[in-house]
Amino acid sequence: MTGSFLLNWATLAVSLFNTILFLWLGLTVLLNAEPRTGGAWLAGADCCSTTSSSLATASS
């Protein structure tokens, strides 16, 4: 990443926080949707899939 330990640490911490936040949001949408329509599944799955791309970006 960069040469600075603190900058690397802060970047990974924010990325991990975003990963947890998007996973929580996606599961909240999926579990709280009353009529589980295609749109609710799509929105929840999109938020949950963002977590995998966020982790991939942080590790590279």
QUIPE-V834492 format. One record per pair of residues at least 24 apart in sequence whose C-alpha atoms are under 10 Angstrom apart, sorted by the first residue. I is the first residue (numbers start at 0). GAP is how many residues later the second one is. If there is no record, write none. Layout:
# QUIPE-V834492
i = {I I}
gap = {GAP GAP}
This chain:
# QUIPE-V834492
i = {0 0 0 7 10 11 11 11 11 12 13 14 14 14 14 14 14 14 15 15 15 15 16 17 17 17 17 18 18 18 18 18 18 18 18 18 18 19 19 19 20 20 20 21 21 21 21 21 21 21 21 22 22 22 22 22 22 23 23 25 25}
gap = {57 58 59 50 47 43 45 46 47 45 44 36 39 40 41 42 43 44 35 38 39 42 37 32 33 36 37 28 29 30 31 32 33 34 35 36 39 28 31 34 26 27 30 24 25 26 27 28 29 30 32 24 25 26 27 28 29 24 27 24 25}
